[in-house]
């Protein structure tokens, strides 16, 4: 957890966006989505998603509208400025990850990816068992 927190802090300093906010923004690159579906698609607390959405709307990065077919549904999408910023954030993320892995050999990188994929699968299995 300490490593994750340390990496997240450094990432935000380098990329200008938190990993959580970038995850949320990347989900919006596919087009308009309901805020409810967005909350389900990201691994962020629903209250935090609402705060992010409100702040990003205030910054002009995304916009919220009401669904024409169901006024209870809030739709979220990136603005043109938001699309440009997401592209910059993704480029910074790629640069950060390259720098982070600079001292790893190709074999070490592959091993790390495989280990992280196994851990992720195990976490998903544990979460699935707790929801049953």
C-alpha positions in Angstrom: 0.0 0.0 0.0 2.9 2.3 0.8 4.4 1.7 -2.7 1.0 2.4 -4.3 0.5 5.6 -2.4 4.1 6.7 -3.2 3.7 6.0 -6.9 0.2 7.7 -7.1 1.7 10.8 -5.4 4.6 10.9 -7.8 2.4 10.2 -10.8 0.1 13.1 -9.9 3.0 15.4 -9.6 4.4 14.4 -13.0 1.2 14.0 -15.0 -0.8 16.8 -13.4 -3.7 14.4 -12.7 -4.4 11.7 -10.1 -4.6 8.1 -11.2 -8.3 7.9 -10.1 -9.2 11.0 -12.0 -7.3 9.8 -15.1 -9.2 6.4 -14.9 -12.5 8.3 -14.8 -11.5 10.5 -17.7 -10.3 7.5 -19.8 -13.7 5.9 -19.4 -15.2 9.0 -21.0 -13.1 8.8 -24.1 -15.6 6.2 -25.5 -18.3 8.9 -25.6 -21.3 9.9 -23.5 -22.1 7.6 -20.5 -24.5 7.9 -17.6 -23.0 9.0 -14.4 -24.3 5.8 -12.8 -22.6 3.6 -15.4 -19.4 5.7 -15.0 -19.5 5.0 -11.2 -19.8 1.2 -11.9 -17.0 1.3 -14.5 -14.3 2.8 -12.3 -12.8 1.5 -9.1 -13.5 4.7 -7.3 -16.0 5.3 -4.4 -19.3 6.7 -5.8 -19.1 9.8 -3.6 -15.6 10.5 -5.0 -16.8 10.0 -8.5 -19.5 12.6 -7.9 -16.9 15.0 -6.5 -14.6 14.4 -9.5 -17.4 14.9 -12.0 -18.4 18.2 -10.3 -14.9 19.5 -10.2 -14.1 18.5 -13.8 -17.3 20.1 -15.0 -16.3 23.3 -13.2 -12.9 23.1 -14.9 -14.6 22.8 -18.3 -13.2 19.3 -18.9 -16.6 17.5 -19.0 -20.2 18.4 -19.2 -23.3 16.9 -17.6 -26.7 16.8 -19.2 -30.0 15.2 -18.4 -31.2 12.3 -20.5 -34.0 13.3 -22.9 -35.7 10.0 -22.5 -35.4 9.8 -18.6 -34.8 13.0 -16.7 -33.6 11.1 -13.7 -30.4 10.0 -15.6 -27.4 12.3 -15.8 -25.2 11.9 -18.8 -21.5 12.8 -18.7 -19.2 13.4 -21.6 -15.8 15.1 -22.3 -15.7 18.6 -23.8 -13.3 19.3 -26.6 -10.9 20.8 -24.1 -11.4 17.7 -22.0 -10.5 15.4 -25.0 -7.3 17.4 -25.5 -6.4 17.3 -21.8 -7.0 13.5 -21.7 -4.6 13.0 -24.6 -1.9 15.0 -22.8 -2.5 13.1 -19.5 -2.2 9.8 -21.3 1.1 10.9 -22.9 2.4 11.9 -19.5 1.2 8.6 -18.0 3.1 6.7 -20.7 6.2 8.7 -20.1 5.9 8.2 -16.3 5.5 4.5 -16.7 8.5 4.3 -19.0 10.6 6.2 -16.5 9.4 4.1 -13.6 10.4 0.9 -15.4 13.7 2.2 -16.9 15.9 0.0 -14.7 13.9 -3.2 -15.4 15.0 -5.7 -18.1 12.4 -6.9 -20.6 12.2 -10.2 -18.7 11.6 -8.3 -15.4 8.9 -6.2 -17.0 7.1 -9.3 -18.3 7.4 -11.0 -14.9 6.0 -8.0 -13.2 3.1 -7.8 -15.6 2.3 -11.5 -15.1 2.5 -11.2 -11.3 0.3 -8.1 -11.3 -2.2 -9.9 -13.6 -2.3 -12.9 -11.2 -2.8 -10.6 -8.2 -5.6 -8.7 -10.0 -7.3 -12.0 -10.9 -7.1 -13.1 -7.3 -8.5 -9.8 -6.0 -11.4 -10.1 -8.4 -12.0 -13.7 -7.2 -11.9 -12.5 -3.5 -14.3 -9.6 -4.2 -16.6 -11.9 -6.1 -16.8 -14.3 -3.3 -17.5 -11.6 -0.8 -20.4 -10.3 -2.9 -22.1 -13.7 -3.0 
